[in-house]
């Protein structure tokens, strides 16, 4: 039931990334980001500079989400699994992790929807 939340988050970020990548590719044909220099940036018009800034903002947002996922994973695991005695979770640990993950996903869905409504 809660798996659709994760799919919503991932779909939003993948769609944003694809949209921004296509926009950037059309702005800088036959160029890769690794060979993109400050001199190249100065040659771009304002619209292209804004598209690149938007792309970088999306990438920064994705990095923040990844850091958040890493942090929540550590937090939930430390809270729910006090000791690692075997490769399996007991019923209490599993329920605790499910609750923790669901709270995280619900919170992030609200944030994503809020951000989407700003656009």
C-alpha positions as CSV (number, residue, x, y, z in Angstrom):
1,X,0.0,0.0,0.0
2,X,2.8,2.5,0.9
3,X,5.0,1.4,-2.0
4,X,3.1,3.8,-4.2
5,X,4.6,6.7,-2.1
6,X,8.1,5.6,-3.0
7,X,7.1,5.3,-6.7
8,X,5.6,8.8,-6.6
9,X,8.9,10.3,-5.2
10,X,11.1,8.4,-7.6
11,X,8.9,9.2,-10.5
12,X,8.9,12.9,-9.7
13,X,12.7,13.0,-9.4
14,X,13.3,10.9,-12.5
15,X,10.8,13.0,-14.6
16,X,12.5,16.2,-13.4
17,X,15.9,14.9,-14.2
18,X,14.9,13.8,-17.7
19,X,13.2,17.1,-18.4
20,X,16.2,19.1,-17.2
21,X,18.7,16.9,-19.1
22,X,16.8,17.3,-22.3
23,X,16.6,21.0,-21.8
24,X,20.4,21.2,-21.1
25,X,21.2,19.0,-24.1
26,X,19.3,21.3,-26.4
27,X,21.1,24.3,-24.8
28,X,24.6,22.9,-25.3
29,X,24.7,20.6,-28.3
30,X,27.7,18.3,-28.7
31,X,29.1,19.2,-25.3
32,X,29.5,17.3,-22.1
33,X,29.4,18.8,-18.6
34,X,33.0,17.7,-18.0
35,X,34.2,19.8,-20.8
36,X,32.0,22.8,-20.1
37,X,34.2,25.7,-19.0
38,X,33.4,29.1,-17.5
39,X,34.3,30.6,-20.9
40,X,31.6,28.5,-22.5
41,X,29.1,29.8,-19.9
42,X,29.9,33.4,-20.8
43,X,29.0,32.7,-24.4
44,X,25.5,31.6,-23.5
45,X,22.4,33.8,-23.7
46,X,20.4,34.5,-20.5
47,X,17.8,31.9,-21.3
48,X,20.5,29.2,-21.5
49,X,22.1,30.4,-18.3
50,X,18.8,30.1,-16.5
51,X,18.3,26.6,-17.9
52,X,21.7,25.6,-16.6
53,X,21.0,27.2,-13.2
54,X,17.7,25.3,-13.1
55,X,19.4,22.0,-13.9
56,X,22.0,22.6,-11.2
57,X,19.2,23.4,-8.7
58,X,17.5,20.1,-9.6
59,X,20.8,18.2,-9.2
60,X,21.3,19.8,-5.8
61,X,17.8,18.9,-4.8
62,X,18.4,15.3,-5.8
63,X,21.6,15.2,-3.7
64,X,19.7,16.5,-0.7
65,X,17.1,13.8,-1.1
66,X,19.8,11.1,-1.3
67,X,21.4,12.5,1.8
68,X,18.0,12.5,3.5
69,X,17.4,8.9,2.6
70,X,20.8,7.9,3.9
71,X,20.1,9.8,7.2
72,X,16.6,8.3,7.6
73,X,17.9,4.8,6.9
74,X,20.5,5.2,9.6
75,X,18.0,6.7,12.0
76,X,15.4,4.0,11.5
77,X,17.9,1.2,11.7
78,X,19.4,2.5,14.9
79,X,16.0,3.1,16.4
80,X,14.5,-0.2,15.4
81,X,17.4,-2.7,15.4
82,X,19.4,-2.3,18.6
83,X,21.5,-5.4,18.0
84,X,22.3,-7.5,14.9
85,X,22.0,-11.0,16.1
86,X,21.1,-12.7,12.8
87,X,20.5,-11.9,9.1
88,X,16.8,-11.7,9.7
89,X,14.6,-9.1,11.4
90,X,12.2,-10.2,14.2
91,X,8.6,-9.1,13.9
92,X,9.0,-6.1,16.2
93,X,12.0,-4.8,14.3
94,X,10.2,-5.3,11.0
95,X,7.1,-3.4,12.2
96,X,9.2,-0.6,13.7
97,X,11.1,-0.2,10.4
98,X,7.8,-0.2,8.4
99,X,6.4,2.5,10.6
100,X,9.6,4.6,10.4
101,X,9.8,4.2,6.6
102,X,6.1,5.1,6.1
103,X,6.4,8.2,8.2
104,X,9.4,9.3,6.1
105,X,7.7,8.6,2.8
106,X,4.5,10.4,3.9
107,X,6.5,13.4,4.9
108,X,8.4,13.4,1.7
109,X,5.3,13.1,-0.4
110,X,3.9,16.1,1.3
111,X,7.1,18.0,0.6
112,X,7.2,17.0,-3.1
113,X,3.5,17.9,-3.6
114,X,4.2,21.3,-2.0
115,X,7.2,21.9,-4.2
116,X,5.2,20.9,-7.3
117,X,2.4,23.3,-6.4
118,X,5.0,26.1,-6.3
119,X,5.9,25.4,-10.0
